[in-house]
Amino acid sequence: MPSDLEIAQSAEIKPIAEIASAMGLAEEDVDLYRKFKAKISLGVLQKFADRPNGKYVVVTAITPTPLGEGKTTTTVGIGMALNRLGHRAAICLRQPSLGPVFGTRGGATGSGHSQVLPVEDINLHLTGDTHAVALAHNLLAAFIDNSLYHDNPLDIDPYTIAWPRVVDVYDRALRNVMVGLGGRENGIPRESSFDIAIASEVMAILALSTSFRDLRARMGRIVVGMTRGGKPVTAEDLQCAGAMAVLVREALKPNLLQTIEHTPAFIHTAPFGNIAHGNNSIIADQIALKLNDYVVTESGFGSDLGMEKFFNIK
């Protein structure tokens, strides 16, 4: 019995430009990342604004086990089955985090003959979206400490700061840290922490934004802590929101890949459901719905978490 990786590596994979063209996308709608992955321009939504949306199918599951319970595999299988029946169908998934990839669960591209390709790219860096999120998040963390260092003009109460740093691996040694050590030139000493990158509020914002203007506004509303007078301090107050939005501008574009049977697969964003809404991006689903008869999208974790947040938030 061949392994999932052996099945994926032996499968035929088409140039992603062919997958995009089959959905009616022109060359200017697609930003190629080498041969088998691409980003889709947000202008597609305006270009096909008059086209009716396809049918919206949500895949969810019971309470997940530590190794998952097959939502991704089911999502991929349903999408491919619809195409076999003669419908234009696409699937929408979240991008795997490097933490689970190198941890207990491994990859998140389906299994058997229901996989998304290329597996290695999807499970590792893909197009760099998660790195962009981490950089934007950590830039804001640096702005906070820089503001404290420069005589704290916003009067931030250091004990209320609720904006950690992030890294996209499970690293226990960084869960609770002291920053600002090493003398006056290295900042103000205080307790801090590291979360995994996809737990960042920036990732959740990326998944919920419907345009770059919307993204920029949401970045500005991020609350990082409180003043000593009890007022919230935002990324806008720290004059960091614009730079954060620019850093994730390209990451706002959905990634296009393909299944083993060449069904279009939009893989975009990765917010954790326990601290965010556990679904892929609104923009990926919106674009897919304009280009296909059916869109099969996945709600993360269990039906009492990801699916409810899909209906109530996404």
N, C-alpha and C positions, 0 to 999 in steps of 0.2 A: 504494500500500500504506500504510494508516494506521499511525502509530507506536504503540508500547505505550501511551503516555500518551493519545493520541487515542482508542484503543480503550477504555481505562479510563474516560475522562471522558464517553464517549458511552453507557456501560452504565447500565442501570437499577439503582438501589441502593435496597434496602428499608430502612425503619426497623429498627434493630438489635433493638428490642423484639419485632418480629415473628419474627426469626431465633431469638431466645431462647425465645419462646413455642412455636415449632414443635418445640423440643427438650424441651418439658415444664417449662420454668422459669417460676416465678411472678414477679410484679412485685417481691416482696421479695428475690428471688434475684439481681436485676440492678441495678447502679449505673450509670445512664446518663451518658455523657460526650457531651453534646449528642445528636444524632439518630442517628448512624451508628456509634458505638463505645460499648462498655460494659465494665465490670468485673464479674466473676462472684463472688458471695459464696463463701467457703470452706465455709460451712454446707451447701452443696449436697452435699458428700461425705457428711455425716452424714444428710442428708435422704434420699439415695438409696442408703444403705449396703447395703440388702438387695437391690438390683437387681444382676444379674450384669453383669460387664464385657463390652464389645464385643470384637471382634477387633482385634489390635494389629498394624499394618502399618508397617514402617520403610523409609524411602527413603534410600539412600546412593548412592555413586558411586565412580568411579575417582579417582586423584589429580587434584585440581582444577587448572584453568588459571587464569591471572591474572584472567580475567573470569568465572570460574565455569564450570559445565558443565550446569546445568539441573535441579538437585535440587528447587528450589522450584517451578519450572514443572511438573515431573513430579508432585510432591506435590499441587499444586493440581488438576492434570488427573485424577489417580487419584481424588481425593476427589469431584470433580464427576461422574466416570464412574460411581462406585458409587451416587451419588444418582440418576443417570439410570436405573440398573438397578433402582431401587426400594428400595434400602437406605438406612437412616439413617446417614449418614457425616459426619465432621468431619475437618478437618486441623489440625495443630499445627505452628507455625513459630516461629523466633526473631525478635525485633524487629531490624531493621537498625540498625547504628551510624551515626552522622552522619559518622564518618571516611570509611568506604568510600562513603557516599552522595555526599559532596563530592569524593571521590578518583577512583580508576580505575574502580571497578566500578559506581558509580551506585546505583540503588535495588535493593531485594531483595524485590519483591512478585510475582515471576513475570514472564511475558511473554505477548504475543499475547492469546489468549482464555482463558488460564489465569493470571489475576491475582487478587489480593486487593484489596478496596476498603475505604475510600478510599485510593488510592495515596499522595496527598500527606501525609495524616496519618500513615500507617504509616511512611513514609520519613523523616519529620521528628520531631516530638515525641511523637506518639501520645497516651498519657495521662500522660506525664512520668516513667515508671518509671526511665529511665536517669539523669535529673536527680536523682532521689531517691537512687539508688545513688551517684552522684558526690558528693552532699552528705554522705551517711553516711561514705563513704570519706575525704573531706577533713576531716571532723570529727575522725576518729581521728588523722589526720596532725597536725592542730592540737593535739590533746591530747598527742601525743608531744612536740612542741616546747615546749608549755606546761610539761610536766613537767620538761624539761631546764632551762627558764628558772627554774623555782621550785626550784632547788638539787638537782634530779635525785634525788628521794626513793627512786625504784626502782633507783637505781644503774645506769641504762641505759648501755651502752657505745655512744657515738654512731657508732662505726665499724661496728656490726652492724645498725643500723637498716635494715630491708628493706621499709619501707612508704612508697612514693612518694605523690605527689598524682596526681589524674586530671583529664582534660578530654576531652570526647567529640568532638574533632577531631584530625586529624593536624597537629601543630604542632612542627616540628623544633626551633625555638628553645627549647622547653621540655623537651626530652628530658633534658638535664643542666643543672642550675641550682645556684646558691648561695642558700641561705635564711638568714634571721637577720641580714642586713646592716643597717647604719644605726644602730649604737650599742646600748647596753645595753638600752634600752626595746623594741627590736625583735627580741629573741631571741638565741639562741646561733648564731653562724655555723657552717654545715656544708654539705656537698654533699648534694643531693637530686635528684629527677627527676620528670617527669610521664609517666604512661602514658595510653593511651586508656581512657575510662571503662569500657567493657565488658570490659576486661582485669582489672578489679578483682576481688579475692577476694569482695567483697560481692555482685557479680553472680553468681558461681559458687554462693555460699551461697544466694542467692535461688532459683536454679534447682534446687537439691538439697533444699531444706527442704520438709517435708511438713505443717507447721503453724507457727503463730506461735511456739509454745513451742520447737519444734525450731529455728526461725530464731534465736530469742534465745540459745539454748544455743550454736549454731554461731558466732554473733558473738563471744561471750565467749571462744571458743577461738582466735581469730585471733592469731597470733604476729607481733609487729612487730619484734622484735630480741632481743638477749640482754643480761643483766646483765654487769658486769665479772667476776662469778664464774662465768659460763657457764650461767646459768639463763634459760629463755625468759621473755619479757615479753609478756603477752597484753592484748587489749582489755579483758578483765575486770579485770586488774591496774590499768589506767589509768582504770577506772570510766567507760568510754565505751560499753560494749556495749549497755546498755539504751537510751541515746539513739539509737544507730545503728539498733537494731531498730525503734524507734518511727518513725524517719524513713522506713523502707522498708515500714512496715506495710501501707499501701494498695497498694504495688507488688507485694506478695505475691499479690494477687488477679489471676487471669489476665484478659487482654484478649480480648473477643469482637468479631470483625468478620465479613466475609462475602466469598465469591468472586464473580466476575462472574455465576455461576449461582446465587447465594444459598446455597451450601454454608457451614455454620458454620466459621469459621476462628479458632482460638485462637492469638494471637500474644503470646508471653511470654518474657521474659529474653533475654539475648544473650551468653552466655559464649564467649569465643574458645577454640577447640579446642586450639591450641598451648600454652596455659598453663592451660586448664581442661578441661572435658569436651565442649564444642562442641555442646550439645543444648539444646532449650528446656526449660521447667520440668517437673518431676515432677507438680506440682499441676495444671497445664493438661492434661496427658495423663490424669491420674486422673479429673478432672471430665469430660473428653470421653468417656472410656471408659464412664462411668456413664450418659451421655445418648445414646449412639449405638451402632449395630450394628458400625460399623467406625471406627477412628481411624487416620489416616495421618499419621505424625510423621516429621520429617526429622532426620537426623544430619549435622552440619556437617562440612565438609572431606571428606577421602577415607574410604573404607571402612576403611583401616588406621589411622584416627585417630578420627573421630567415631563410626563404627559400633562399633568395639571399645570405646570409652569408654561408648557407650550400653549395651552388654551388661554391661560390667564395673563401671561406676560408677553410671550412671543407673538 
